[in-house]
Amino acid sequence: MSKKREAIFVGIGILAGLALSGPASAAVQQLTATPTTQAFYVDGQQMLFEAYHIHGNNFVKLRDLGKAVDFGVTYDAATNSVHIDSAQPYQDEVQSVAAVTEESVRATLAQLREIYPTGTVYPTPYRSTSGGPYHRGTHCSGWATLCSDAAFGNLPWRRVDNPSWNQIRSGDLIRYDNSGNGHVVVVISKTDEYIKVTESGLNNHARWGGQYFKWWLEEQPGYALYTRYPE
């Protein structure tokens, strides 16, 4: 193993040990994440990581490290586990269209609910690379895009103005105009009368279980749907 990879893996082990220690684990939900202002370099070349400052430490995506240093990172959805392979080169994760179903989307949202229960601060502003309408989203748009990227990966976005009720599916984003710049929510489930959603307010805290009635949404100006399911 190269010295560069060895240093990275030692760092990962240290961080994992800190994260799993008793006091740190008990307080994890009380920590606040803010975008870091520090620069990162690999072999003298600056890397533009999505990084957050949490409790005095910088945190970056494991996949970003894998790509920069060139080691394998894979996710096993069946066991909800991450695998690191120092002997394999990094490969981008490609989201399969066939792999995305409403069931898989709801499962992803359920996992997010465990990580960010109601009242939890999520990483903000969320910097998305999926090319969606809110790639630098804060508040409701940042949370909605974070949820969408987790469920749909790199699948393309599509906007539907004044959608019919039967077009709405789990994981879709619903937006409408309000007294501010508008509001956007993430659909968890749908009945004939309402959608159940997750959303965020201006305080950047996740909220789960809110309901929006069909008749009310269809009367709102700017009512639109953002979906990533294939046509």
ZIZIDA-V598359 format. One record per backbone hydrogen bond with DSSP energy under -1.0 kcal/mol. NH is the residue of the N-H (numbers start at 1). CO is the residue of the C=O. If there is no record, write none. Layout:
[[NH:CO] [NH:CO]]
This chain:
[[6:2] [7:3] [8:4] [9:5] [10:6] [11:7] [12:8] [13:9] [14:10] [15:11] [16:12] [17:13] [18:14] [19:15] [20:16] [25:21] [26:22] [27:23] [30:27] [31:28] [34:53] [36:51] [42:45] [45:42] [47:40] [49:47] [52:59] [53:34] [54:57] [57:54] [59:52] [65:61] [66:62] [67:63] [68:64] [69:65] [70:66] [71:66] [72:85] [72:88] [74:83] [76:81] [80:76] [81:76] [83:74] [85:72] [88:85] [100:97] [105:101] [106:102] [107:103] [108:104] [109:105] [110:106] [111:107] [112:108] [113:109] [114:110] [115:111] [116:112] [119:206] [120:117] [122:204] [126:137] [128:135] [137:134] [141:138] [143:139] [144:140] [145:141] [146:142] [147:143] [148:144] [149:145] [150:146] [151:147] [152:148] [153:149] [155:152] [158:227] [160:225] [162:223] [167:164] [168:165] [171:187] [172:169] [173:226] [174:185] [175:224] [176:183] [177:221] [183:176] [185:174] [186:198] [187:172] [188:196] [189:196] [191:194] [195:212] [196:189] [197:210] [198:186] [199:207] [204:201] [206:120] [207:199] [209:197] [212:195] [214:193] [217:213] [218:214] [219:216] [220:217] [223:220] [224:175] [225:160] [226:173] [227:158]]
